[in-house]
């Protein structure tokens, strides 16, 4: 009796595990891939307002390389890479490279405090309703998208960037 009960329990556990594996495989192979952002695609245009009330439209930067960074004040990796971005912006801003740092859904007070704390000189854009975040299908913060002078996405990087990596990225989108 005890052996039958043990065999039954093992069979149930094995069946549940097999169902979980089958479901995982099914979910991964059938998930929607249309509309995903990919290197080589044209970057979707957007309009956002910066901290000074100026309008920024991505298509207005045609002819320049754009370092498009999605971030939040609460994000420690974002905070660590911002000074590196600012350093490299000082080097590349006169070489046709722009940084557009898109803050995702935070109040102006928090953004201003962060910008002042780090002495940031590049454009900080407010994505109050997370429209651009959703348009670009950004998941983790920080995420950086490189856009060349023709408006084509040349790289999509998630996670914290080192200063050397940022320098290489800016060099790669510098108009020739």
C-alpha positions in Angstrom: 0.0 0.0 0.0 2.8 2.4 1.0 4.7 1.6 -2.3 1.6 2.3 -4.4 1.1 5.6 -2.7 4.7 6.6 -3.2 4.6 5.6 -6.9 1.4 7.6 -7.4 2.9 10.7 -5.8 6.1 10.4 -7.9 3.9 10.0 -11.1 1.9 13.1 -10.2 5.1 15.2 -9.6 6.7 13.9 -12.9 3.5 14.7 -14.8 3.5 18.3 -13.4 7.1 18.8 -14.3 6.5 17.5 -17.8 3.6 19.9 -18.2 5.7 22.8 -17.0 8.4 22.0 -19.5 6.0 21.6 -22.4 4.3 24.9 -21.5 7.7 26.7 -21.3 8.7 25.4 -24.7 5.4 26.3 -26.2 5.4 29.9 -24.7 9.0 30.5 -25.9 8.4 29.2 -29.5 5.1 31.0 -30.0 5.7 34.4 -28.5 5.2 37.4 -30.7 8.4 38.7 -32.3 6.9 41.2 -34.7 7.4 44.7 -33.6 10.5 43.9 -31.5 13.3 46.5 -31.8 16.3 45.2 -33.6 19.7 46.5 -34.7 19.4 47.6 -38.3 15.8 48.9 -37.9 14.9 52.5 -38.3 14.5 54.1 -34.9 10.9 55.0 -34.2 10.3 58.8 -34.0 9.1 60.4 -30.8 8.4 63.8 -29.3 9.4 64.5 -25.7 10.0 67.6 -23.5 13.2 68.2 -21.7 13.7 69.6 -18.2 13.8 73.2 -19.6 10.5 72.8 -21.5 12.2 72.4 -24.9 10.7 69.9 -27.4 12.9 67.1 -28.8 11.9 65.1 -31.8 14.2 62.2 -32.7 13.9 62.9 -36.4 15.3 66.4 -35.8 18.7 64.8 -35.0 19.1 63.3 -38.5 22.7 63.8 -39.5 23.9 63.3 -35.9 24.6 60.2 -33.9 22.2 59.7 -31.0 23.0 57.9 -27.8 19.5 57.2 -26.5 19.6 56.2 -22.8 16.6 55.1 -20.8 17.0 55.5 -17.0 15.6 56.2 -13.6 16.8 58.1 -10.5 16.2 55.0 -8.3 18.4 52.8 -10.6 21.9 52.4 -9.2 23.5 51.2 -12.4 22.0 54.2 -14.2 23.4 56.5 -11.5 26.9 54.9 -11.9 27.0 55.3 -15.7 25.7 58.9 -15.8 29.0 60.6 -14.9 30.7 58.5 -17.6 28.1 59.6 -20.1 28.6 63.2 -19.1 32.4 62.9 -19.5 32.1 61.4 -23.0 29.4 64.0 -23.9 32.0 66.7 -23.3 34.3 65.0 -25.8 31.8 64.1 -28.5 29.1 66.9 -28.4 31.2 69.0 -30.9 31.7 65.9 -33.1 28.0 65.4 -34.0 27.0 63.1 -31.2 24.0 63.8 -28.9 22.9 62.2 -25.7 19.2 62.0 -25.1 18.6 60.6 -21.6 15.0 59.5 -21.3 13.8 59.5 -17.7 11.0 57.0 -17.3 7.9 58.3 -15.4 9.4 60.1 -12.5 8.4 63.5 -11.0 10.4 66.6 -12.1 11.6 67.2 -8.5 13.4 63.8 -8.3 14.9 64.3 -11.8 16.1 67.8 -11.1 17.7 66.7 -7.8 19.5 63.8 -9.6 20.7 66.1 -12.5 22.0 68.7 -10.0 23.7 66.1 -7.9 25.6 64.7 -10.9 26.1 68.0 -12.8 24.7 66.6 -16.1 25.0 68.7 -19.2 23.2 66.6 -21.8 19.5 66.6 -22.6 17.2 65.0 -20.0 13.9 64.1 -21.5 10.7 63.3 -19.6 8.7 60.2 -20.6 6.0 60.9 -18.1 3.5 58.3 -19.3 6.2 55.8 -20.4 5.0 56.1 -24.1 8.5 56.0 -25.5 9.6 53.3 -23.2 6.8 51.2 -24.5 7.4 52.2 -28.1 10.9 51.0 -27.9 9.9 47.9 -25.8 12.5 48.7 -23.1 12.5 46.2 -20.2 15.5 46.6 -17.9 17.0 50.0 -17.0 19.4 51.2 -18.0 19.1 50.5 -21.7 21.0 52.4 -24.3 20.2 52.4 -28.0 22.7 53.8 -30.5 21.2 55.5 -33.5 23.4 56.5 -36.5 23.2 59.7 -38.5 20.6 58.1 -40.8 18.3 57.2 -38.0 19.2 53.5 -38.0 19.6 51.6 -34.7 23.2 50.2 -34.6 23.3 48.8 -31.1 20.9 48.0 -28.2 22.7 47.5 -24.8 20.9 46.7 -21.5 22.7 47.1 -18.2 25.4 49.4 -16.8 28.0 50.7 -19.2 31.7 51.4 -18.4 33.2 54.7 -19.5 35.4 52.8 -22.1 32.3 51.2 -23.5 30.5 54.5 -23.7 33.5 56.1 -25.5 33.5 53.2 -28.0 29.8 53.5 -28.5 30.0 57.3 -29.2 32.9 56.8 -31.5 30.8 54.3 -33.5 27.9 56.7 -34.1 30.0 59.8 -34.7 29.2 61.0 -38.2 32.0 60.5 -40.7 
